[in-house]
């Protein structure tokens, strides 16, 4: 009897079936619409709802709430496969499935989970998360949005910026469920952060503006959100008052791993296009792949993609949804993977020359989309700061 070999990238039959299902879905449904919706800066809501039909929108949510009850590796698989075709759409998927839906599933009480998760998992509702502000990004403790409790309600005042799924169309229709972080006081000299579930029924909540003309990720909608003395019932607070910094850090680890997965999807697709073109295109009587300069691009890209992907699945396989893991690893894999995705898509454009510079050949779009992963979910500089600080505190992390 032959031993069954462990596959890092598909550690179980369930993971393998998931990858095959999503890959087939991407070929049939995602790829044909990707270029058009990028050009029009349009979020494909019908396609998003088809993801709900496949059980992808609540990939990590317990089945009792309409989710698929799968793990971090499963989420990484979905993000990798979707991003190999349409990173912009995948970013909207990440904001919904990780930043909102998974966050609720892990941190909210029973009443909020029962009220919101079934509609989020089905795709009836589109979710997002609001943390960044016009003047505050990486320094989350510097946020200026505040929530003041009066009786059985909280009143939110402030603005959020760069919010994926903050709106879902050109008319400024807001997302249906936005997890919003706000200050609710000071404790031991540090701001206390709390999370609130905000939806369009709450008076004082509105879309300020849709952010247009982004370099990349154009198939996801990004908006400014306004909280003008927005009244939120106390029941819509996620967890206890002031404990959301823990929620945030735990969920940001998962966000960084899934963003790294998106970068791996981009890198793989760019590498495939680059290799195929180098073999098919001739110059001076030889295929491009016979030239040393091109061989350097191909070989280094393959090695970097394989190394980053292995790093990614090693980290994902040890992560748990309900607890913070090792920040060094989640920051480290995004730091490395983000640059790999951008560099490989850049090399692919160089190999394709003029063809790589136009949208029809895909790598131009991948190249534009890849840059966001070096900025969103934590900048490269923030990852470098975090990793350095953690290693300085605990050298035993290097083992």
Order of alpha helices (4+ residues) and beta strands (2+ residues): alpha-alpha-alpha-alpha-alpha-alpha-alpha-beta-beta-beta-beta-beta-beta-beta-beta-alpha-beta-beta-alpha-alpha-alpha-alpha
